[in-house]
Amino acid sequence: MIRTPWITWIVSAMLTLPSCSESPEEMHPATLLAKSNYDTENVIVVVIDGPRFSETWGHPERQYIPKMAEVLAPQGTFFENFNNEGHTRTVSGHSAITTGRYFFMANDGSEYPKEPSFLQHYLQHTEQAPDKAWIVSSKPKLNILADTRRLEWRGRYNPYYNCGKGGKKRPDAETLSQAMRILRDKEPHLMLLQFLGPDDRAHKDDWTGYLQSIQDTDSLVFQLWQFLQKNEAYKDKTALLVTNDHGRHPTGHKDGFVSHGDNCRECRHISLLALGPDFERGKVVSGRHDLSDIAPTVAALMGFSFPEGDGSPIPDLLHPGP
């Protein structure tokens, strides 16, 4: 179809994405938090980008994730059959986490998700100030998760985001530092936190760096949990969900660990570790669950409505409530 210049200009303006920086302060009316049957008052979803299951929870000794496997898992519930049932790339995987729906997205950060996120639904439901929900990411392109293409939601109830400056990737340790600063200063109730290490090193065909980045992100998750348990705003009332957006090709398939993106089992097979006041300690779930279940589970924990999507609240994680 041939567009006239003025139509092209309008379309271009509508599709322009925000720069990846911290959003400005805004004043919104604060109301009471949503009510639920759970003790959870805050949820942080951590996404470790792109480790292969065989080097993490599938490793016989779990030697690259000692903190999560030996210290944190006994305190929470672990899902050993967790999966990405959609497109196994970074942007599509993250949008499945935030929207509860699977759909293909360009992987360069050039478009918003088709549906609003659980962060937007939370802000709409509670009328909390936008700084009570955050996206903090090592990859700048994930700022797109703060909005949606759906017209009635576009530009409304947007969470704040912090993705570095100048559109450049940043070290995961710096991202954690920014996240803890925000948690300390703003005390948000929802946060999506992304670490890029394993995916970044693997794409560079750096096996040693890839394994080291898995150990590094394991340590960062442990540091975050320690921080939460020492902070009165979060101690004993915060759910921490640690997952991945995708896995990687197995050895002998295409270029092996370097890439991902197809339907192979290793690209789909990821994990979920859930820590928090409402989860059973030391429980291992072998039933099949997937990324689209995270958003409705967060909504159930926090007591706000969430539209029907590809997933549903995880019964193996949520108790019936009083």
N, C-alpha and C positions, 0 to 999 in steps of 0.2 A: 504494500500500500504506500502511495506517495503522500507525504504530509506537506502542507504549506508551511512556510517558515514560522508563522506565529503559533501554529499548533505544535510544531517541533519544540519551540521555546517553552510552551506550557508544560508539555510532557517532560522535558528536561528539568524544569523547576520542580515538578511534583516528585521526581525520582531522586533529587539531590539529597545526599546523605549528610548527616551532621559530622563535623570534624570530631576526631577521637580525643576528647578532653573532658574534664570534669564539668558537669552542668552547672550553671549559675544558680545562686540561691533564689528560691521562690517561696512565697507565703501561701500556704494552703491551710484550710481549717483542719485542725486535728480533732479526731473523735476517738471514742473508745475502740480498743482493739476488737477484732472479730472474736466471737465466742466459739469454743469447740469443746469436745469431751476429753481433751488431752492436756497434759501438763506443759507441752511444748508451746513456747511463746515466740520463738525465733527459729528460723531455718536457714542454714547455710549449705548450699549445694556446691561442692568442689568437683571440678572436672579436670582430671589429669589427661592431657591430650595425647592419645595415640600409643600407649604402651601395648605390647602384645601380651596376651594372657599367659603365654608360656614363660615369660620372664617375670611375671608378677605372681598372681595367686595360683597359677598353674605350674609353677616351678616346684619340683619335689621338696626343696628346702626353703623356698620363699626367701632366698638369701638377699634379694635386692629390695625387699620391703619389710625389713625386720620390725620397724616401729608399728606399722599397721597390722602385720600378721601376729606378732608376739605380744604387743602391748594393747593395741586398740581393739582388735577383733574380739578378744575375750570380754570386752566391755559392751559389745554391741551385737548386731545381727549382720551376718555376711551372706550374700547371695552369690552362689557359685555358678549359676546358670542364667546370668544376666546378659542381655543382648541388645544390639542395634538392629532393628528389623527394617530399617529404611536405607537411605543412602549413606554409605560409610565414609563420609568426608566431614571435615571439621564444621563448616557452617550448617550443613543439613543435620548433623548429629546434635549440635548445640540447640538448633531451633526445635528439634524433637523434644529435647529436655525441657525447654522453656514453654512450649506451646501444647505439648501432649499430642502432637500430630506429626505424621511423616509426610514430607513433600520435598521435592528436589529444589535446591537453591544453588545459585552460582556460588562458587567457593572463594570468590575474591572480595566479598563484602560489598557488592554493588547493589544488593536489593534487600529489602526488609522481609521478614517472615510474613506468610499469608495471614496468620492469625495472631492475636495478642498473646502475650506471655502470662504466666502465673503472677509475675511481678505487677503487671498492669492490672490484672483482675483484682489483686490484693489492694492496690491503691484505689481502684474504683470502688470496691466494696467497703473499705474502711474510711475513705476520705482522709487517710493519713497524708502528711506532707511527703513530697517525692523523695526526700532524702532518707526515708524509712525503708527504701528498697534500692539495692545497688547491683550493678554489674561491674566487676573488677577483673580485668583480663590482661594477660601478657601479650595476647595477639590483638592489635588495634582494630582489626576488621570486625571483631565481635561486638563493637558498639551498636551494630545494626539490631541486636537483640533487644534494644531499649524501645523499639517502635514496631509498627506493623504496616502492611499494605492495606489492611482492611479499613475502609474509608471512615466508618463511624468511630473507629478507635485511633486513627492516625493522628499523631501529635497530642494524644490525651493520655493522662495517667502514666506518663513515662517515668520510669525509674531513673535515678542518676547513674552515671557510669564513669569509670576511671580506667582508661586503657593506655596510659602513657602519653607521650607528647610527640608531635610531629609525624604521626602515622608509623612509628617504628616499633618493632618488637622490643620487649624489655626482659631482663632476667627475672626468673620466677621469684627469687628471693626479694627483689624490689617490689614485685607485685604483692607478695605476702605482707611486706612492710606497709604498703599503701592500704591494704585491706584491714590490717590491725589498727592503723591510724583512724580509718573511717569507723570501724567498730567502736573504738574508744571514744572518738569525738562526737559522732552522730548517733550511735546506738540504733542502727537500723534493725528491723525485724526480719528482713529477707535479704539474702545476698547470693548471687551466682559468682563464683570465684574460679578462674581458669588458669591453669599452669601449662605452658607450651613445651617444656623440656624434652620429654621423650620423642614427641613428633618432630620437633625441630632438629634434633641430633640425628634421628633416623633418616630423615630426608637428605641429610648431608652424607649419608653412607658412613657414619662414624659409629661403629659398633661399641667401642669403648665409651665414647661420650654418651651414647644411648643408654647403656647400662648404668653409667654414673648418674644420668639425669633421673632415672627411675629411683635410685637411692636418694637423690636430692629431694625429689617431690615427696617421697615417703617421709623424710625428715620434716619438710615444710608442713605437711598435714599434721604431724605430731606436734609441731610448734603451735599450730593454730588451735588444736584441741587443748593444749596446756594453757594457752592464752584465755580461751573461753572459760575454763574451769577456775581461773584466777580473777575473772571479771564478774562482779556482782550482777551486772545487767544480763549476763548470759549463763552463769553457773547453774547447772541442774535444771535449766529451762530452755535449752537450745538443742535442736536436732542438727547433726552434721551428717550429710549424705555425700559420700565420696564415690565417684563413678568415672567413666571415660566416655568419650564421644564415639570412638571406634577403636579397632585393633589394627593389625598389620598382616600382610601376606606371610604365609609360612615359608620356611626355607625350601627352595626348589620350585616355588610358584612365582612366576614373573621375576621381579627383582628382589624377592624375599622381603626382609624386614624394612627395606628402604621405603616402600610405598604401601598403599592401601586404596580402597575405593570400590572393590567389587563385592560379590556375594559369597566369597569364600568364608568358611567357618571362622577362621582366625581374624578376619576383618570384622565379623559380626560379634564374636564372643568377647564380652568385656566383663565388668564386675560392678558390684555395689556393696559398700560397707555403710551401715547405718548406726550412728551413735546418738543417744539422747534419752531423755527421761521416760519415754513411752515405749522403748524397744527392749526386747528380751536380751539378756546378757549371754554371750557365748553361743547364740543360736546360729545354725547354718541352714540355709534354705536351698534346697536343690530344685524346687519347682521353677519353671521357666517364667521369667519376667523380662521387661524391656524398657528402653528409654522413655517411651510414651507414658509409662506409668508414674514417672516422677512428678510431673506437674499436678495431676489430680491427687496424688498422695500428699504433696505439700499443702494443697488447698484443704484437704480433709484434716490435716494436723492443725492448721491455722484457723479453721472454721469459716472459710469463705467459699462462695459458690464458684464452680468451674464447669464450663460447658463440656458436654460429651465429646470425646475425641477418639483417638485410636487406642488409648490406654485407659486404665481405671485405677482407683486407689488399691494399693497392694495389701491384700488381706493377711499375708504372711508377716506383715510388718506392723499393722495397726490393730490394737486391741479394741474390743467392742465399745469401750467407754462405760461410764456409770449409767 
